Amino acid sequence: MSIRLTIRDFVSQRLAEHGHTETINDDASLILSGFLDSLAVVQIVVFLEQQYSIDLSDLYFDQTTFDTIDQIVEFIRENQPATNLSSDHG
């Protein structure tokens, strides 16, 4: 599964937990719009650390870093260790 599809699936699950079942575009605001809260941001951070071996303790980020699916995918591509890069660029 591509990075984008994996993130879309994970975010869709978090949105459903918050009562949002409609499809959301990859460039739609998740946090600043109020769809997701700070707890969901923590869940996203933990997921990225576990799924993509990204050590976020040494990286600067704030909630706006994860405000859209597009931004999350870009963050992964920029920070994922080279040994874990997927050949699927979707």
LINDAUR-V673641 format. One line per field, one symbol per residue. phi: phi as a letter, one per 30 degrees, with the letter a starting at -180 (. if undefined). psi: psi as a letter, one per 30 degrees, with the letter a starting at -180 (. if undefined). Layout:
phi=???
psi=???
This chain:
phi=.deedddedddedddddciccddcddcddccddjdbcdddddddeddddddchcdddccdabdddcdbdeddddedddbdeedcddddcd
psi=kleeeeeeeeeeeeeefggjflkklfgkkeeffgelaeeeeeeeeeeeeeeghkjffgkklafffgfleeeeeeeeeffkkefgkkfjg.
